[in-house]
Amino acid sequence: MKPLTLADLAAILREVAGEDETTPLEGDFADVPFSDLGYDSIAVLEMAARLSRDYGVHLSDDDVLGPATPRQVLELAGSETEPAP
């Protein structure tokens, strides 16, 4: 499986939320909780399901809900946080 990057995670978030791919997740959003980024629990759980299916990254509901951030997800996935485009 390919490594998961912040850009990959941003693309998945856009897809699960039904947003246009040009919708920016701007700046350094790696430490911003998903809820503050505007993603509800359904979108975050769908993101986790996509990570499992596409990257082999298995996260529990507790890992991704609550105050979880993109950086925490990447760390749990064993990936480095790289800047999003």
C-alpha positions, 0 to 999 in steps of 0.5 A, spaced: 500 500 500 502 507 498 503 511 504 498 516 506 499 523 506 496 529 508 494 531 501 491 524 500 487 525 507 484 532 504 482 528 498 478 523 501 475 528 506 472 532 500 470 526 497 466 523 503 463 530 504 461 530 497 465 537 496 468 539 489 475 537 489 477 544 488 474 546 495 481 548 499 483 545 505 487 551 506 494 552 510 496 548 515 490 544 518 493 538 520 492 540 527 485 542 527 480 537 529 475 535 524 469 538 527 472 545 526 474 543 519 466 542 518 466 535 518 461 531 522 461 524 525 458 521 519 464 524 514 469 522 519 467 515 520 466 514 512 473 517 512 476 511 516 472 506 512 476 509 506 482 509 509 481 501 511 479 499 504 484 503 500 490 504 505 489 498 509 489 503 515 484 500 521 482 505 526 477 505 531 471 509 532 475 512 538 481 514 534 477 518 529 471 521 533 472 527 538 477 531 538 481 527 533 485 531 528 488 529 521 495 529 524 493 524 529 490 520 523 496 520 519 500 518 526 496 512 527 496 510 520 504 510 521 505 516 515 508 522 515 505 529 515 506 532 509 504 539 506 497 539 502 497 542 496 
